[in-house]
Amino acid sequence: MREKLLLERLNEIGASLEKTGDALLLLGLGSVGNELGRLDEYSDLDFFVIAKPTLKTRFINQLDWLESVHPLAYSFKNTKDGYKILFEDGIYGEFAIFEEEEMEHILFSPGRIVWKDPSFQNLDIVSPVRKAPLIRQQSLNLAINEALTNLYVGLCRYARGEKLSGMKFVQSHALDNILSVLHLIEQEVAYYPDIFGNERRVEKRFPAFAEVIEQMLQGYEQVPASALTILGYLEEVYPVNQSMCKEIRKLAAICNTPHEH
């Protein structure tokens, strides 16, 4: 069972860190951290290692502390602080190495202590000092009107032949604006909201909205249809400007009219 394997692997990494004598703490994050209730067969390892002073580079420059647990099939240094990795048995992970004093500047969701050196007493380190920027908005007016203008601009670009840009405005930017205020539109089901992404677990948190998402995201060749679905949704949840709605529908019709070459 993958869930058990993930937790065992994390515990083994903790034991490996202990053997080095150079680490203070292993902090599990996400579904292997404080959110074990959502751990499943598609989860991965997400963790921080707190190194002893001056020893951070030891863990970054040498991955022997991971290789001794299980051989790595892939490793990619994606930041100055850490890696994305794949073990040979298919376990994927992302991690970063910090020293204790750096943690007050790091943005993360509260974690779970997997292992710690007995001498390490700073248990408050499991929660971030730095506050995450708000990804939710508290103004329906702002977000809905941004989404409305996203549709307009997106269809203008699509009509011009800039289909990819049009698709991004309609099926990404407009949708992101809706997601940012979805909690003001629909009763949210309490299921692990993410401080970094409103789209995470949206199917469980907003089941009614999840039923209409597919028609909002019809793909590269169906941007006008997607825009009209989103527009209809905006009209249902907010008194949007009808002049803009009229222009958007006019643009959608133009986009759907075959052009003569």
C-alpha positions as semicolon CSV with decimal commas, in nm:
position;residue;x (nm);y (nm);z (nm)
1;M;0,000;0,000;0,000
2;R;0,161;0,323;-0,120
3;E;0,041;0,536;0,171
4;K;0,221;0,311;0,418
5;L;0,533;0,307;0,198
6;L;0,543;0,687;0,187
7;L;0,529;0,719;0,565
8;E;0,783;0,442;0,612
9;R;1,018;0,611;0,364
10;L;0,990;0,939;0,549
11;N;1,066;0,769;0,880
12;E;1,366;0,600;0,718
13;I;1,490;0,936;0,596
14;G;1,464;1,061;0,953
15;A;1,672;0,768;1,074
16;S;1,930;0,838;0,802
17;L;1,951;1,203;0,905
18;E;2,007;1,096;1,264
19;K;2,299;0,878;1,157
20;T;2,472;1,172;0,986
21;G;2,480;1,366;1,310
22;D;2,448;1,683;1,102
23;A;2,072;1,748;1,117
24;L;1,833;1,884;1,377
25;L;1,486;1,817;1,237
26;L;1,283;1,649;0,965
27;L;0,954;1,826;0,896
28;G;0,684;1,646;0,696
29;L;0,460;1,873;0,489
30;G;0,128;1,845;0,308
31;S;-0,023;1,497;0,295
32;V;0,276;1,350;0,482
33;G;0,263;1,636;0,731
34;N;-0,041;1,772;0,912
35;E;-0,284;1,654;0,645
36;L;-0,248;1,277;0,677
37;G;-0,623;1,244;0,627
38;R;-0,584;1,315;0,255
39;L;-0,284;1,084;0,203
40;D;-0,351;0,847;-0,087
41;E;-0,179;0,639;-0,355
42;Y;-0,107;0,953;-0,561
43;S;0,063;1,144;-0,281
44;D;0,436;1,213;-0,268
45;L;0,698;1,314;-0,016
46;D;0,721;1,681;0,071
47;F;0,959;1,774;0,350
48;F;1,208;2,018;0,502
49;V;1,534;1,926;0,670
50;I;1,675;2,163;0,931
51;A;2,052;2,127;0,925
52;K;2,290;2,212;1,206
53;P;2,461;2,552;1,168
54;T;2,699;2,573;0,867
55;L;2,602;2,220;0,751
56;K;2,321;2,303;0,509
57;T;2,542;2,261;0,201
58;R;2,645;1,915;0,319
59;F;2,289;1,792;0,258
60;I;2,252;1,980;-0,069
61;N;2,584;1,880;-0,224
62;Q;2,569;1,516;-0,117
63;L;2,252;1,308;-0,141
64;D;2,406;1,005;0,028
65;W;2,160;1,048;0,316
66;L;1,882;0,968;0,068
67;E;2,069;0,708;-0,137
68;S;2,138;0,507;0,178
69;V;1,762;0,481;0,234
70;H;1,677;0,379;-0,125
71;P;1,856;0,438;-0,458
72;L;1,756;0,749;-0,652
73;A;1,654;0,717;-1,015
74;Y;1,630;1,094;-1,068
75;S;1,729;1,411;-0,888
76;F;1,691;1,770;-1,003
77;K;1,815;2,070;-0,804
78;N;1,523;2,304;-0,863
79;T;1,615;2,576;-0,611
80;K;1,925;2,683;-0,422
81;D;1,774;2,509;-0,118
82;G;1,651;2,176;-0,252
83;Y;1,556;1,912;-0,502
84;K;1,285;1,719;-0,675
85;I;1,359;1,346;-0,665
86;L;1,236;1,006;-0,775
87;F;1,341;0,688;-0,597
88;E;1,390;0,374;-0,805
89;D;1,071;0,223;-0,664
90;G;0,863;0,513;-0,797
91;I;0,834;0,725;-0,483
92;Y;0,850;1,091;-0,584
93;G;0,948;1,373;-0,351
94;E;1,034;1,738;-0,314
95;F;1,244;1,876;-0,034
96;A;1,441;2,177;0,086
97;I;1,724;2,216;0,334
98;F;1,735;2,511;0,573
99;E;1,915;2,621;0,883
100;E;1,702;2,720;1,181
101;E;1,752;3,095;1,141
102;E;1,629;3,084;0,780
103;M;1,289;2,946;0,871
104;E;1,141;3,282;0,973
105;H;1,165;3,387;0,607
106;I;1,021;3,068;0,454
107;L;0,663;3,041;0,335
108;F;0,499;2,703;0,403
109;S;0,195;2,534;0,550
110;P;0,234;2,407;0,909
111;G;0,419;2,075;0,920
112;R;0,461;1,763;1,131
113;I;0,778;1,666;1,314
114;V;0,887;1,329;1,175
115;W;1,222;1,320;1,355
116;K;1,423;1,560;1,567
117;D;1,752;1,564;1,748
118;P;1,688;1,542;2,126
119;S;1,879;1,867;2,174
120;F;1,648;2,062;1,944
121;Q;1,380;2,243;2,146
122;N;1,233;2,497;1,903
123;L;0,900;2,323;1,846
124;D;0,739;2,642;1,716
125;I;0,935;2,591;1,398
126;V;0,655;2,366;1,264
127;S;0,447;2,678;1,190
128;P;0,556;2,957;0,956
129;V;0,647;3,301;1,086
130;R;0,598;3,461;0,748
131;K;0,235;3,502;0,646
132;A;0,124;3,370;0,309
133;P;-0,012;3,624;0,059
134;L;-0,388;3,599;0,034
135;I;-0,501;3,405;-0,272
136;R;-0,867;3,448;-0,186
137;Q;-1,041;3,777;-0,247
138;Q;-1,313;3,927;-0,033
139;S;-1,468;4,138;-0,309
140;L;-1,706;3,968;-0,549
141;N;-1,725;4,290;-0,749
142;L;-1,352;4,298;-0,820
143;A;-1,307;3,929;-0,902
144;I;-1,623;3,892;-1,113
145;N;-1,548;4,204;-1,316
146;E;-1,189;4,090;-1,368
147;A;-1,326;3,758;-1,496
148;L;-1,567;3,943;-1,724
149;T;-1,288;4,148;-1,880
150;N;-1,074;3,833;-1,909
151;L;-1,348;3,686;-2,129
152;Y;-1,362;3,997;-2,345
153;V;-0,986;4,026;-2,397
154;G;-0,952;3,650;-2,448
155;L;-1,215;3,642;-2,723
156;C;-1,060;3,944;-2,894
157;R;-0,729;3,760;-2,908
158;Y;-0,892;3,437;-3,020
159;A;-1,076;3,620;-3,301
160;R;-0,744;3,770;-3,410
161;G;-0,596;3,423;-3,438
162;E;-0,409;3,428;-3,105
163;K;-0,585;3,112;-2,994
164;L;-0,341;3,011;-2,720
165;S;-0,346;3,354;-2,556
166;G;-0,725;3,361;-2,589
167;M;-0,752;3,020;-2,427
168;K;-0,536;3,130;-2,133
169;F;-0,745;3,442;-2,071
170;V;-1,074;3,254;-2,087
171;Q;-0,994;2,913;-1,941
172;S;-0,722;3,015;-1,696
173;H;-0,733;3,382;-1,593
174;A;-1,112;3,411;-1,581
175;L;-1,142;3,081;-1,397
176;D;-0,873;3,183;-1,146
177;N;-1,068;3,496;-1,065
178;I;-1,383;3,292;-1,002
179;L;-1,191;3,047;-0,784
180;S;-1,060;3,335;-0,574
181;V;-1,415;3,420;-0,458
182;L;-1,583;3,083;-0,484
183;H;-1,604;3,070;-0,105
184;L;-1,833;3,376;-0,126
185;I;-2,056;3,212;-0,387
186;E;-2,091;2,853;-0,269
187;Q;-2,081;2,694;0,077
188;E;-1,736;2,539;0,107
189;V;-1,692;2,183;0,228
190;A;-1,408;2,172;0,480
191;Y;-1,146;1,962;0,302
192;Y;-0,786;2,082;0,329
193;P;-0,785;2,422;0,153
194;D;-0,441;2,511;0,018
195;I;-0,279;2,848;0,092
196;F;-0,093;2,832;-0,238
197;G;-0,364;2,730;-0,487
198;N;-0,741;2,777;-0,495
199;E;-0,774;2,496;-0,750
200;R;-0,649;2,232;-0,508
201;R;-0,919;1,983;-0,412
202;V;-1,186;2,214;-0,555
203;E;-1,393;1,911;-0,660
204;K;-1,439;1,812;-0,296
205;R;-1,455;2,163;-0,150
206;F;-1,705;2,304;-0,401
207;P;-1,902;2,010;-0,546
208;A;-2,170;2,223;-0,714
209;F;-1,913;2,429;-0,903
210;A;-1,724;2,112;-0,993
211;E;-2,025;2,000;-1,195
212;V;-1,989;2,292;-1,438
213;I;-1,610;2,312;-1,468
214;E;-1,591;2,074;-1,763
215;Q;-1,804;2,302;-1,979
216;M;-1,586;2,599;-1,884
217;L;-1,275;2,416;-2,001
218;Q;-1,354;2,281;-2,344
219;G;-1,007;2,326;-2,489
220;Y;-0,809;2,504;-2,760
221;E;-1,070;2,488;-3,036
222;Q;-1,370;2,558;-2,811
223;V;-1,269;2,882;-2,642
224;P;-1,588;3,068;-2,749
225;A;-1,809;2,792;-2,604
226;S;-1,606;2,792;-2,284
227;A;-1,637;3,170;-2,260
228;L;-2,014;3,156;-2,302
229;T;-2,044;2,895;-2,027
230;I;-1,834;3,109;-1,791
231;L;-2,035;3,417;-1,884
232;G;-2,359;3,237;-1,807
233;Y;-2,220;3,137;-1,469
234;L;-2,114;3,495;-1,392
235;E;-2,463;3,617;-1,477
236;E;-2,614;3,362;-1,239
237;V;-2,403;3,460;-0,940
238;Y;-2,362;3,837;-0,983
239;P;-2,539;4,134;-1,152
240;V;-2,275;4,176;-1,424
241;N;-2,280;4,464;-1,668
242;Q;-2,508;4,372;-1,956
243;S;-2,329;4,589;-2,209
244;M;-2,014;4,387;-2,151
245;C;-2,211;4,064;-2,170
246;K;-2,355;4,172;-2,505
247;E;-2,007;4,248;-2,642
248;I;-1,871;3,916;-2,521
249;R;-2,153;3,725;-2,688
250;K;-2,096;3,925;-3,007
251;L;-1,727;3,832;-3,001
252;A;-1,808;3,466;-2,939
253;A;-2,032;3,468;-3,246
254;I;-1,755;3,627;-3,452
255;C;-1,508;3,363;-3,332
256;N;-1,751;3,091;-3,437
257;T;-1,800;3,235;-3,786
258;P;-1,579;3,065;-4,048
259;H;-1,330;3,311;-4,193
260;E;-1,277;3,339;-4,565
261;H;-0,919;3,296;-4,681
